[in-house]
Amino acid sequence: MISPEYLRRIAFWSRSLNADEFERARRGIAEKAYSQGDYICHRGDRLDFWTGLSSGLIKLSTTSRTGKTVTLAGLREGGWFGEGSLLKDEPRHYDLVALRDTRLAFMNRGTFFWLFEHSAAFNGFLVRQFNERLGQFIALVEYDRTLNATARLARNIAWLFNPVLYPDGGRHLEISQEELGLLSGLSRPVTNKSLKALEGMGLLRVERNGLTVLNMDQLREFGD
């Protein structure tokens, strides 16, 4: 069982729960570690847990019958996902892959539904989360159809700093160019070229182990 302090660190939504709700959440969560490249689940698998990233980086993707892989979203430390599949009681519609060594927090189904049925604060968080995710996936269609590589990369980076999904995210992210390319569907050379372009425009600073966003508003709207 995880400690109260640890739950508050990995799950920002837990800070708005009352004492009983918080204790229920804490007792219903266990962690598991994954190595870089591990599949956490495949499309069609059942994963009967609500899931959060304690640490690491993961990719949600799907592969068509012709073998084309499409990245749906990247999730960083602090992100929680999978509530839709639990509420609809259905298998996952995506592959879930660890892009680096990762620890996941799994909340069991019983605890999730108890919070869903009893906690106004928890439901408020879920509504905000659903709204942000819907915007993310609508934007994904726009990216693929209308934006060039640099703009696609800019928008994907901005999503990793979404203040609703990652309120504790700050402006710095430890991430490699290879990982950014995997999340954006770009080759490493194209990712490198696009990062240099964004840095040259003063939108971000590329660093040895990641990047720091300098102008979030322009990064979020880049390409419009």
C-alpha positions in Angstrom: 0.0 0.0 0.0 1.3 3.4 -0.9 1.7 6.2 1.7 -0.5 9.3 1.9 2.4 11.6 1.0 3.2 9.4 -2.1 -0.4 9.5 -3.3 -0.5 13.2 -3.1 2.7 13.4 -5.1 1.7 11.1 -7.9 -2.1 11.9 -8.1 -2.9 15.6 -7.9 -6.6 14.9 -8.0 -6.3 13.2 -4.6 -5.6 16.5 -2.9 -9.2 17.6 -3.3 -10.7 14.4 -1.8 -12.1 14.3 1.8 -10.4 12.1 4.4 -12.6 9.0 3.7 -12.3 9.3 0.0 -8.6 9.8 0.2 -8.1 6.7 2.3 -10.3 4.6 0.0 -8.2 5.7 -3.0 -4.9 5.0 -1.2 -5.9 1.5 -0.2 -7.1 0.7 -3.7 -3.8 1.5 -5.5 -0.8 -0.7 -6.2 2.3 -0.1 -8.4 4.1 -2.0 -11.0 7.4 -1.4 -12.9 7.9 -1.7 -16.6 11.1 -1.6 -18.6 11.7 0.5 -21.7 9.9 -1.1 -24.7 7.5 -3.2 -22.6 4.0 -3.5 -23.8 1.7 -2.7 -20.9 -1.3 -3.8 -22.9 -2.2 -4.6 -26.5 -5.3 -3.4 -28.3 -8.2 -5.7 -27.4 -6.8 -6.6 -24.0 -8.8 -5.9 -20.8 -7.0 -3.8 -18.3 -9.4 -3.5 -15.4 -7.6 -0.7 -13.6 -7.6 3.1 -13.7 -4.0 3.9 -14.3 -1.5 6.7 -13.5 2.1 7.4 -14.3 4.2 7.5 -11.1 7.3 8.0 -13.3 8.3 7.5 -16.9 6.8 8.1 -20.3 4.3 6.0 -22.3 2.7 6.0 -25.7 -0.8 5.2 -26.7 -0.9 3.9 -30.3 -2.8 1.8 -32.7 -1.8 -0.2 -35.7 -4.0 -0.6 -38.8 -4.5 -3.8 -40.8 -1.9 -2.5 -43.3 0.7 -2.2 -40.6 0.6 1.6 -40.2 1.2 2.7 -36.6 -0.5 5.9 -35.4 0.3 7.5 -32.1 -2.8 8.7 -30.3 -1.2 10.4 -27.3 1.9 10.5 -25.1 1.5 10.6 -21.3 4.1 11.8 -18.9 4.6 11.5 -15.1 1.4 12.7 -13.3 -1.0 11.6 -16.0 -4.0 9.3 -15.4 -5.9 7.4 -18.0 -8.3 4.5 -18.8 -11.4 5.8 -17.1 -13.4 5.5 -20.4 -12.7 1.8 -20.8 -13.6 1.2 -17.2 -16.9 3.1 -17.4 -17.9 1.4 -20.6 -16.6 -2.0 -19.4 -14.8 -2.8 -22.6 -11.3 -3.8 -23.9 -8.7 -1.2 -24.7 -8.7 0.3 -28.2 -5.0 1.0 -28.2 -1.5 -0.4 -27.5 0.2 1.0 -24.5 4.0 1.0 -24.6 6.6 2.2 -22.1 9.1 4.5 -23.9 11.5 4.4 -21.0 11.6 2.6 -17.6 8.2 3.4 -16.1 6.2 2.9 -12.9 2.4 2.7 -13.1 -0.1 3.1 -10.3 -3.1 0.9 -10.7 -6.4 1.7 -9.0 -8.7 -1.4 -8.8 -12.1 -1.3 -10.4 -14.0 -1.4 -7.1 -12.2 1.6 -5.7 -12.6 3.6 -8.9 -16.4 3.0 -9.0 -16.8 3.7 -5.3 -15.2 7.1 -5.9 -17.2 7.6 -9.0 -20.5 7.0 -7.1 -19.6 8.9 -3.9 -17.1 11.7 -4.5 -18.2 15.0 -6.1 -14.5 16.1 -6.2 -13.5 12.9 -8.1 -16.3 13.3 -10.6 -15.4 17.0 -11.2 -11.8 15.8 -12.0 -13.2 13.2 -14.5 -15.3 15.7 -16.3 -12.4 18.1 -16.8 -10.2 15.1 -17.9 -12.8 13.9 -20.4 -13.1 17.5 -21.8 -9.3 17.8 -22.2 -8.9 14.4 -23.8 -11.7 15.1 -26.3 -9.9 18.3 -27.3 -6.7 16.4 -27.6 -8.1 13.8 -30.0 -10.0 16.3 -32.1 -6.7 18.3 -32.4 -4.9 15.1 -33.4 -7.0 14.8 -36.6 -6.2 18.4 -37.4 -2.5 17.9 -36.9 -2.3 15.0 -39.3 -4.4 16.8 -42.0 -3.3 20.4 -41.9 0.1 20.9 -40.1 3.7 20.4 -41.2 6.2 18.5 -39.1 7.4 21.5 -37.1 3.9 22.4 -36.1 2.9 18.9 -35.3 5.9 18.6 -33.0 5.1 22.0 -31.4 1.5 20.9 -30.6 2.6 17.5 -29.3 5.1 19.2 -26.9 2.4 21.6 -25.8 0.1 18.7 -24.9 2.7 17.3 -22.6 2.4 20.6 -20.6 -1.4 20.7 -20.5 -2.2 22.5 -17.2 -5.4 20.4 -16.6 -3.8 17.0 -17.3 -0.4 17.9 -15.7 -0.9 20.8 -13.2 2.4 20.0 -11.6 4.3 19.8 -14.9 6.2 23.1 -14.7 8.0 24.3 -17.9 10.8 21.7 -18.1 10.5 18.1 -19.3 13.2 15.4 -19.4 12.7 13.8 -22.8 14.9 12.6 -25.6 14.6 13.6 -29.3 13.9 9.9 -30.0 11.0 9.9 -27.6 9.6 13.1 -29.0 9.8 11.6 -32.5 7.9 8.5 -31.4 5.2 10.6 -29.8 4.8 12.9 -32.8 5.2 10.3 -35.6 8.4 11.9 -36.9 11.8 10.5 -37.7 14.7 11.5 -35.5 16.3 13.8 -38.2 13.0 15.6 -38.8 12.5 15.9 -35.0 15.9 17.4 -34.6 15.4 19.9 -37.4 12.0 20.9 -36.1 13.3 21.4 -32.5 16.1 23.7 -33.9 13.5 25.7 -35.7 11.3 26.1 -32.6 14.4 27.0 -30.6 15.4 29.6 -33.1 12.0 31.2 -32.8 12.4 31.5 -29.1 9.6 29.1 -28.2 11.7 26.5 -26.3 15.2 25.7 -25.2 16.7 22.4 -26.1 18.9 21.0 -23.3 21.1 18.0 -22.8 18.4 15.9 -21.1 15.2 17.5 -22.3 13.7 20.8 -23.1 12.3 23.9 -21.4 9.3 25.8 -22.8 9.8 29.5 -23.1 6.6 30.6 -24.8 3.7 28.2 -24.1 1.0 30.2 -25.9 2.9 30.4 -29.2 3.9 26.8 -28.9 0.3 25.7 -28.3 -1.0 27.8 -31.3 2.0 27.2 -33.6 0.9 26.7 -37.2 -2.3 28.6 -37.1 
